[in-house]
Amino acid sequence: MTDAVTDPRFVGWHVEDDAHRAMPHRLYTLVFPMDSARSRVLLGMKKRGFGSGKLNGFGGKVEPAETVEQGAIRELAEESGLVAAAAARCGLLLFYFEDSPVAMEVHVFQAREYSGVPVETDEMRPEWFGVDSMPFDRMWADDHIWWPLMMRGDLFVGRFWFKADQVTITRSELDRVDSLDFAQ
Ligand SMILES: CNc1ncnc2c1ncn2[C@@H]1O[C@H](COP(=O)(O)OP(=O)(O)OP(=O)(O)O)[C@@H](O)[C@H]1O
């Protein structure tokens, strides 16, 4: 596994305080395939592993030999069957769980053009939802907080502190940013 502390792709240090910057970070992607013509977004019901039972975008850990965007496109294909040539950066999320010494650095993307049709995989069961009727009660507790910014087209950076129950948020920060260019 990539050494999370020295991973040169880690960009959280641009927005973190000294204490959190010193934590090991693991990089993840989170991709939302958009169907703008019908104001829909594809979510997947996670069938196993971290976050199982929740609806979420598609994504996972970034592999050592790929860029974050390549990882986003790869996970989208693996988990949903959709093939995208590019993914647009929307935000950066940092998650701290009280029982974990490793911070999660999640790079959020939208896929606006893609080919293929959604297929159920071992990991995810895909389903379309209207962007104005999101099933936030079946998603991660942070999602409803930053979702409106993403829908407005604002770029954002969020930090969320979770209890070990993976439900309770004890502290949060969310900022609109002019650029995510540091997150290359
Ligand atoms: C805490 N609040 C959260 N809010 C919204 N999304 C969250 C999240 N916490 C994790 N996520 C996303 O959940 C996926 C986990 O990925 P995860 O299944 O662990 O990775 P990967 O597919 O590589 O796993 P395998 O080890 O191969 O099974 C990944 O998209 C990551 O961005």
The ligand as an ORCA input file, in Angstrom:
! r2SCAN-3c Opt
* xyz 0 1
  C     -17.420      9.763      5.713
  N     -18.252     10.326      4.724
  C     -18.247      9.996      3.423
  N     -19.087     10.691      2.631
  C     -19.161     10.415      1.326
  N     -18.418      9.474      0.713
  C     -17.559      8.779      1.466
  C     -17.426      9.005      2.838
  N     -16.476      8.153      3.292
  C     -16.049      7.423      2.261
  N     -16.685      7.808      1.151
  C     -16.488      7.216     -0.181
  O     -16.756      5.834     -0.047
  C     -15.932      5.102     -0.957
  C     -15.112      4.138     -0.136
  O     -14.299      3.396     -0.981
  P     -13.828      1.916     -0.619
  O     -14.906      0.994     -0.974
  O     -13.312      1.866      0.763
  O     -12.635      1.789     -1.596
  P     -12.313      0.642     -2.654
  O     -13.431      0.563     -3.657
  O     -10.954      0.934     -3.178
  O     -12.369     -0.552     -1.692
  P     -11.836     -2.040     -1.747
  O     -10.844     -2.079     -0.629
  O     -11.253     -2.247     -3.108
  O     -13.068     -2.844     -1.455
  C     -15.088      6.117     -1.682
  O     -15.730      6.491     -2.889
  C     -15.099      7.281     -0.709
  O     -14.874      8.488     -1.371
*
